[in-house]
Amino acid sequence: MFGILWDQGLQLITTLRKNMKPQLLPLWDKLMLRKRSLIETVNDQLKKISQIEHIRHRNADNWMVNLVSGLISYTWQDKKPSLQFTDEEKVQLQRINSETPLIC
């Protein structure tokens, strides 16, 4: 399945299971897989607490107001999850950022 999606231009990022062939992952993807539960927590909070969900809006302005108001309410939360990278991970991320060319 990985090869089929790769041929179509999609990259499937999952953890390695017992019955899967080993695949090489870029370092950034490997770090983000470790933080997956945190990313899902933020998405869940945005949906449930800030009430950002897929709703049919009659106007694009209403959609934008709903989205911005939800993001503002999220920023005012007292306890927000945060990425707590180790020093080693920070160094690796800086190395990745310095090697990655910017596309303008």
C-alpha positions in Angstrom: 0.0 0.0 0.0 2.9 2.4 0.8 4.3 1.9 -2.7 0.9 2.5 -4.4 0.3 5.8 -2.5 3.9 6.9 -3.1 3.5 6.4 -6.8 0.4 8.7 -6.6 2.4 11.4 -4.8 1.0 10.7 -1.3 3.2 9.9 1.7 1.8 7.6 4.3 3.3 8.2 7.7 2.6 5.4 10.2 4.4 3.6 13.0 6.1 0.3 12.1 4.1 -2.8 13.0 5.1 -6.4 13.3 3.8 -7.4 9.9 5.1 -4.4 8.0 8.3 -4.1 6.0 10.7 -1.6 7.4 10.6 1.8 5.7 13.0 4.7 6.0 11.3 7.9 7.4 12.7 11.4 7.3 13.8 12.6 10.7 11.0 15.3 10.9 8.3 12.6 10.3 9.9 10.3 12.9 9.8 13.2 15.5 6.2 14.1 14.6 5.1 10.4 15.0 6.3 10.6 18.6 4.1 13.8 19.1 1.1 12.3 17.4 -1.0 12.1 20.6 -0.4 15.7 21.3 -1.4 16.8 17.8 -4.6 14.7 18.1 -5.3 16.3 21.5 -5.0 19.8 20.0 -7.3 18.9 17.1 -9.8 17.4 19.6 -9.8 20.6 21.7 -10.3 22.7 18.7 -13.3 20.6 17.7 -14.9 20.2 21.1 -14.0 23.2 23.2 -13.5 25.9 20.6 -16.4 24.5 18.5 -14.5 24.4 15.2 -16.2 21.7 13.2 -17.2 21.2 9.6 -20.5 23.1 9.4 -22.2 24.3 6.3 -22.0 28.1 6.4 -24.1 30.1 4.0 -21.4 32.7 3.6 -17.6 32.5 3.5 -17.4 35.4 5.9 -19.4 33.4 8.5 -17.0 30.5 8.1 -14.0 32.8 8.6 -15.6 34.5 11.7 -16.3 31.0 13.2 -12.8 29.8 12.5 -11.1 32.9 13.9 -13.3 33.1 17.0 -12.5 29.4 17.7 -8.8 30.0 17.4 -9.0 33.1 19.6 -10.9 31.1 22.3 -8.2 28.4 22.1 -5.4 30.9 22.7 -7.1 32.1 25.8 -7.2 28.6 27.4 -5.2 28.3 30.6 -3.8 24.9 29.9 -2.7 24.2 26.4 -0.7 21.1 25.3 2.8 22.0 24.1 5.6 20.2 22.3 8.4 19.5 24.7 11.3 18.7 22.5 14.5 17.4 24.2 17.7 19.2 23.5 18.8 16.6 21.0 15.5 16.9 19.1 15.9 20.7 19.0 19.4 20.3 17.5 18.2 17.9 14.9 15.3 20.2 14.0 17.7 23.1 13.6 19.9 20.9 11.4 16.9 20.0 9.3 15.8 23.6 8.9 19.3 24.7 7.8 19.5 21.9 5.2 16.0 22.4 3.8 16.0 25.0 1.0 13.2 27.6 1.2 10.8 27.6 -1.8 9.5 31.1 -2.6 
